[in-house]
Amino acid sequence: MGLTKTEIFTDEQNRLAVMLKALAHPARIAILQQIINANACICGDLSIELGLAQATISQHLKELKTAGLIQGTIEGVSVCYCIEPKNWEMLKQQLNSFLNLVDVKANCC
């Protein structure tokens, strides 16, 4: 099986797919919920709140950051993450547009 031919899709389609792929893990959803509920940057240890190993959380944070859903800074041993507002807003708009493409009928099939 060959590689995905991302060049045949629009930039918008590719961006949305990357972000949704990053969201497609329950640990990442939980991490995002913690950040959103804090309504601020998270600079502490999420492993206590989530019950996951710090290495596991670090890997998930990396995936979320690579997808552009969060932004973070590293100063010494301190790592702080928060929602990336521009990309988050773009995700909301694209997802709303995508979901509103169809008017679901109760007796379709």
Z-matrix of the N, CA and C atoms (Angstrom, degrees):
N
C 1 1.442
C 2 1.524 1 108.91
N 3 1.317 2 116.81 1 135.53
C 4 1.456 3 121.91 2 -176.84
C 5 1.512 4 112.67 3 -83.37
N 6 1.314 5 114.26 4 175.89
C 7 1.453 6 121.03 5 177.13
C 8 1.519 7 110.56 6 -71.40
N 9 1.318 8 116.14 7 156.68
C 10 1.452 9 120.94 8 176.26
C 11 1.521 10 109.10 9 -65.78
N 12 1.306 11 116.71 10 133.69
C 13 1.458 12 121.45 11 -178.66
C 14 1.518 13 109.70 12 -90.20
N 15 1.329 14 115.93 13 73.96
C 16 1.462 15 120.23 14 -176.28
C 17 1.517 16 112.44 15 -64.68
N 18 1.334 17 117.66 16 -22.07
C 19 1.465 18 119.83 17 -177.73
C 20 1.529 19 112.41 18 -69.01
N 21 1.330 20 118.22 19 -16.50
C 22 1.470 21 119.52 20 179.35
C 23 1.531 22 112.03 21 -85.28
N 24 1.340 23 116.32 22 -4.60
C 25 1.460 24 120.76 23 179.75
C 26 1.526 25 109.85 24 -107.33
N 27 1.316 26 115.89 25 160.16
C 28 1.462 27 119.49 26 179.78
C 29 1.528 28 109.99 27 -71.90
N 30 1.320 29 115.19 28 160.99
C 31 1.463 30 120.18 29 175.84
C 32 1.521 31 110.49 30 -58.39
N 33 1.325 32 116.21 31 -39.32
C 34 1.466 33 120.94 32 179.73
C 35 1.528 34 110.89 33 -63.10
N 36 1.324 35 116.95 34 -44.18
C 37 1.466 36 120.78 35 178.82
C 38 1.529 37 110.89 36 -63.18
N 39 1.310 38 117.19 37 -43.04
C 40 1.465 39 120.92 38 179.58
C 41 1.523 40 111.80 39 -65.58
N 42 1.338 41 117.42 40 -43.49
C 43 1.476 42 120.95 41 178.82
C 44 1.517 43 111.07 42 -61.91
N 45 1.332 44 116.49 43 -45.75
C 46 1.457 45 120.66 44 179.95
C 47 1.526 46 110.60 45 -62.13
N 48 1.307 47 117.87 46 -41.97
C 49 1.463 48 121.49 47 179.55
C 50 1.526 49 111.41 48 -63.11
N 51 1.325 50 117.83 49 -41.20
C 52 1.468 51 121.40 50 179.10
C 53 1.524 52 110.44 51 -63.62
N 54 1.317 53 116.45 52 -44.60
C 55 1.463 54 120.07 53 -179.30
C 56 1.522 55 111.33 54 -66.93
N 57 1.323 56 116.96 55 -42.54
C 58 1.465 57 119.63 56 179.79
C 59 1.526 58 111.28 57 -67.65
N 60 1.316 59 117.42 58 -34.97
C 61 1.465 60 120.18 59 175.95
C 62 1.528 61 110.03 60 -62.32
N 63 1.329 62 116.63 61 -40.13
C 64 1.466 63 120.31 62 178.21
C 65 1.529 64 111.06 63 -66.15
N 66 1.314 65 117.31 64 -31.08
C 67 1.464 66 121.31 65 179.41
C 68 1.527 67 112.90 66 -79.19
N 69 1.324 68 116.96 67 -11.26
C 70 1.459 69 121.26 68 -171.31
C 71 1.526 70 113.57 69 -84.79
N 72 1.307 71 116.45 70 40.64
C 73 1.471 72 120.99 71 174.86
C 74 1.525 73 107.67 72 -145.34
N 75 1.333 74 118.12 73 130.59
C 76 1.463 75 119.78 74 -176.24
C 77 1.530 76 114.00 75 -60.83
N 78 1.321 77 118.08 76 -31.50
C 79 1.475 78 119.75 77 178.33
C 80 1.526 79 110.56 78 -66.31
N 81 1.326 80 116.46 79 -37.36
C 82 1.472 81 119.40 80 179.51
C 83 1.523 82 110.98 81 -70.62
N 84 1.326 83 116.15 82 -36.32
C 85 1.470 84 119.42 83 174.79
C 86 1.524 85 109.15 84 -61.89
N 87 1.324 86 117.38 85 -44.56
C 88 1.466 87 121.38 86 179.97
C 89 1.526 88 111.15 87 -63.02
N 90 1.323 89 117.16 88 -40.62
C 91 1.470 90 120.75 89 178.16
C 92 1.520 91 109.86 90 -62.83
N 93 1.328 92 116.65 91 -46.46
C 94 1.468 93 119.75 92 179.06
C 95 1.519 94 111.35 93 -62.50
N 96 1.328 95 117.24 94 -39.27
C 97 1.468 96 119.88 95 177.72
C 98 1.522 97 110.98 96 -62.59
N 99 1.317 98 118.06 97 -39.95
C 100 1.463 99 121.01 98 177.80
C 101 1.534 100 110.58 99 -62.36
N 102 1.332 101 116.03 100 -44.25
C 103 1.471 102 120.17 101 179.83
C 104 1.522 103 110.19 102 -65.14
N 105 1.325 104 116.83 103 -44.59
C 106 1.469 105 120.90 104 -178.88
C 107 1.525 106 110.44 105 -65.08
N 108 1.336 107 117.51 106 -44.81
C 109 1.467 108 121.03 107 -179.52
C 110 1.519 109 112.17 108 -64.57
N 111 1.320 110 116.93 109 -31.45
C 112 1.464 111 120.14 110 178.09
C 113 1.524 112 111.05 111 -70.55
N 114 1.334 113 116.03 112 -23.63
C 115 1.458 114 121.84 113 -179.07
C 116 1.519 115 111.62 114 53.45
N 117 1.331 116 115.62 115 32.60
C 118 1.461 117 122.66 116 -179.88
C 119 1.522 118 107.45 117 -165.38
N 120 1.314 119 115.58 118 177.73
C 121 1.453 120 119.57 119 175.60
C 122 1.526 121 109.46 120 -69.41
N 123 1.315 122 115.20 121 140.69
C 124 1.466 123 121.67 122 175.47
C 125 1.518 124 107.02 123 -95.30
N 126 1.310 125 116.03 124 118.78
C 127 1.463 126 120.30 125 -179.47
C 128 1.521 127 111.52 126 -117.54
N 129 1.296 128 116.98 127 1.72
C 130 1.454 129 120.30 128 -176.24
C 131 1.511 130 112.53 129 -101.23
N 132 1.295 131 114.72 130 -164.31
C 133 1.449 132 123.20 131 -177.05
C 134 1.521 133 109.62 132 -91.88
N 135 1.319 134 116.93 133 110.92
C 136 1.464 135 121.14 134 179.38
C 137 1.514 136 112.48 135 -77.31
N 138 1.326 137 117.98 136 -13.57
C 139 1.467 138 120.04 137 -176.22
C 140 1.525 139 111.76 138 -64.15
N 141 1.318 140 117.70 139 -31.15
C 142 1.463 141 121.03 140 179.01
C 143 1.533 142 109.87 141 -67.30
N 144 1.336 143 116.68 142 -47.34
C 145 1.464 144 120.97 143 -178.07
C 146 1.522 145 112.55 144 -68.67
N 147 1.343 146 116.91 145 -35.18
C 148 1.461 147 120.24 146 -172.93
C 149 1.520 148 114.38 147 -99.74
N 150 1.315 149 117.49 148 -15.66
C 151 1.456 150 120.30 149 -179.51
C 152 1.514 151 113.96 150 72.10
N 153 1.319 152 116.56 151 24.49
C 154 1.460 153 121.64 152 178.07
C 155 1.521 154 109.40 153 -113.73
N 156 1.314 155 116.53 154 156.68
C 157 1.463 156 120.86 155 176.92
C 158 1.523 157 110.01 156 -66.18
N 159 1.323 158 116.19 157 147.55
C 160 1.460 159 120.37 158 -179.00
C 161 1.532 160 111.83 159 -58.92
N 162 1.333 161 116.72 160 -37.35
C 163 1.469 162 119.78 161 178.60
C 164 1.527 163 111.11 162 -63.07
N 165 1.323 164 116.98 163 -38.25
C 166 1.462 165 121.91 164 178.14
C 167 1.519 166 110.22 165 -65.36
N 168 1.318 167 115.83 166 -45.16
C 169 1.466 168 120.34 167 179.08
C 170 1.526 169 110.50 168 -62.75
N 171 1.317 170 116.78 169 -42.11
C 172 1.465 171 120.72 170 179.14
C 173 1.520 172 111.23 171 -59.33
N 174 1.324 173 116.85 172 -41.32
C 175 1.465 174 120.78 173 178.91
C 176 1.532 175 110.50 174 -64.61
N 177 1.324 176 117.08 175 -42.44
C 178 1.469 177 120.32 176 178.93
C 179 1.528 178 111.00 177 -67.16
N 180 1.329 179 117.47 178 -39.33
C 181 1.467 180 120.43 179 176.73
C 182 1.524 181 110.35 180 -61.40
N 183 1.317 182 116.02 181 -39.97
C 184 1.468 183 120.42 182 178.44
C 185 1.525 184 110.68 183 -60.97
N 186 1.326 185 116.92 184 -43.95
C 187 1.468 186 120.95 185 178.98
C 188 1.522 187 111.34 186 -63.14
N 189 1.331 188 116.71 187 -42.75
C 190 1.467 189 120.44 188 179.33
C 191 1.523 190 111.35 189 -65.75
N 192 1.321 191 116.26 190 -37.77
C 193 1.463 192 120.44 191 179.18
C 194 1.525 193 110.59 192 -70.20
N 195 1.322 194 117.17 193 -42.12
C 196 1.464 195 121.33 194 178.43
C 197 1.526 196 110.94 195 -60.96
N 198 1.320 197 116.79 196 -36.36
C 199 1.467 198 121.54 197 178.24
C 200 1.520 199 112.15 198 -76.05
N 201 1.322 200 116.99 199 -10.22
C 202 1.463 201 120.53 200 178.19
C 203 1.514 202 114.70 201 85.92
N 204 1.329 203 117.50 202 10.51
C 205 1.463 204 120.13 203 -178.05
C 206 1.523 205 112.86 204 -81.82
N 207 1.317 206 116.38 205 -26.93
C 208 1.465 207 120.38 206 177.15
C 209 1.521 208 108.55 207 -129.88
N 210 1.309 209 114.86 208 161.30
C 211 1.459 210 120.99 209 173.11
C 212 1.511 211 107.28 210 -126.03
N 213 1.304 212 115.83 211 151.87
C 214 1.449 213 118.67 212 -176.61
C 215 1.505 214 112.23 213 -150.07
N 216 1.320 215 113.83 214 159.70
C 217 1.457 216 120.59 215 176.71
C 218 1.518 217 108.64 216 -129.67
N 219 1.307 218 115.03 217 148.62
C 220 1.459 219 120.85 218 177.29
C 221 1.520 220 107.58 219 -122.38
N 222 1.313 221 115.76 220 119.55
C 223 1.455 222 121.98 221 177.58
C 224 1.515 223 107.53 222 -128.72
N 225 1.324 224 116.29 223 103.12
C 226 1.453 225 120.07 224 -175.50
C 227 1.516 226 109.07 225 67.29
N 228 1.320 227 117.04 226 -125.60
C 229 1.460 228 120.67 227 177.96
C 230 1.522 229 111.96 228 -94.73
N 231 1.329 230 117.42 229 -1.19
C 232 1.457 231 121.78 230 -178.79
C 233 1.527 232 110.68 231 -88.91
N 234 1.315 233 116.10 232 130.41
C 235 1.457 234 122.31 233 177.16
C 236 1.519 235 107.50 234 -123.32
N 237 1.321 236 116.69 235 128.09
C 238 1.466 237 121.43 236 179.15
C 239 1.521 238 109.23 237 -124.06
N 240 1.331 239 115.75 238 135.84
C 241 1.453 240 121.72 239 179.14
C 242 1.515 241 110.49 240 -128.98
N 243 1.341 242 114.31 241 147.26
C 244 1.461 243 120.58 242 172.91
C 245 1.525 244 108.27 243 -148.61
N 246 1.311 245 116.38 244 169.70
C 247 1.466 246 121.90 245 178.05
C 248 1.520 247 108.61 246 -64.04
N 249 1.328 248 116.77 247 138.30
C 250 1.463 249 121.67 248 175.35
C 251 1.529 250 106.12 249 -86.11
N 252 1.343 251 117.44 250 103.70
C 253 1.467 252 120.29 251 -167.93
C 254 1.526 253 114.96 252 -61.97
N 255 1.305 254 118.73 253 -39.96
C 256 1.469 255 120.63 254 -177.31
C 257 1.533 256 110.68 255 -65.96
N 258 1.320 257 116.52 256 -47.39
C 259 1.463 258 119.84 257 -179.72
C 260 1.525 259 111.86 258 -70.50
N 261 1.334 260 117.13 259 -34.04
C 262 1.459 261 120.53 260 178.50
C 263 1.525 262 109.87 261 -63.57
N 264 1.326 263 116.82 262 -43.23
C 265 1.462 264 121.32 263 178.55
C 266 1.526 265 110.34 264 -64.54
N 267 1.330 266 116.71 265 -41.08
C 268 1.454 267 120.96 266 177.85
C 269 1.529 268 110.40 267 -62.20
N 270 1.347 269 117.06 268 -42.30
C 271 1.459 270 121.20 269 177.96
C 272 1.526 271 110.48 270 -60.83
N 273 1.322 272 117.05 271 -45.42
C 274 1.466 273 120.56 272 178.96
C 275 1.530 274 111.20 273 -58.69
N 276 1.323 275 116.23 274 -45.64
C 277 1.462 276 119.89 275 -178.51
C 278 1.527 277 111.71 276 -66.08
N 279 1.337 278 116.89 277 -45.11
C 280 1.456 279 120.12 278 -179.11
C 281 1.523 280 111.84 279 -66.01
N 282 1.321 281 116.08 280 -40.78
C 283 1.465 282 119.56 281 -179.91
C 284 1.525 283 110.85 282 -67.43
N 285 1.322 284 116.99 283 -41.75
C 286 1.469 285 119.99 284 176.21
C 287 1.524 286 111.00 285 -61.17
N 288 1.325 287 117.00 286 -44.69
C 289 1.467 288 120.76 287 178.81
C 290 1.521 289 110.87 288 -61.29
N 291 1.325 290 116.36 289 -43.78
C 292 1.456 291 121.15 290 -179.86
C 293 1.527 292 111.62 291 -63.52
N 294 1.330 293 116.61 292 -47.77
C 295 1.464 294 120.39 293 -177.94
C 296 1.520 295 112.63 294 -69.19
N 297 1.324 296 117.45 295 -24.89
C 298 1.457 297 120.90 296 -179.78
C 299 1.528 298 113.27 297 -88.30
N 300 1.343 299 117.28 298 4.54
C 301 1.461 300 120.19 299 179.00
C 302 1.527 301 112.44 300 -67.44
N 303 1.316 302 115.78 301 -25.87
C 304 1.460 303 118.99 302 -175.97
C 305 1.517 304 110.53 303 -123.91
N 306 1.317 305 113.85 304 143.02
C 307 1.453 306 120.64 305 173.25
C 308 1.522 307 106.16 306 -101.81
N 309 1.309 308 118.04 307 101.08
C 310 1.451 309 123.14 308 -173.38
C 311 1.529 310 110.61 309 -67.55
N 312 1.312 311 114.32 310 127.93
C 313 1.466 312 121.20 311 177.24
C 314 1.521 313 108.77 312 -101.51
N 315 1.295 314 117.49 313 140.94
C 316 1.460 315 122.45 314 -176.54
C 317 1.529 316 111.81 315 -64.44
N 318 1.308 317 119.03 316 -32.66
C 319 1.460 318 121.21 317 -176.49
C 320 1.533 319 111.06 318 -115.78
N 321 1.308 320 116.50 319 50.59
C 322 1.470 321 122.03 320 -178.18
C 323 1.523 322 112.13 321 -69.01
N 324 1.312 323 118.90 322 -52.12
C 325 1.482 324 121.81 323 -176.13
C 326 1.514 325 110.65 324 -128.00
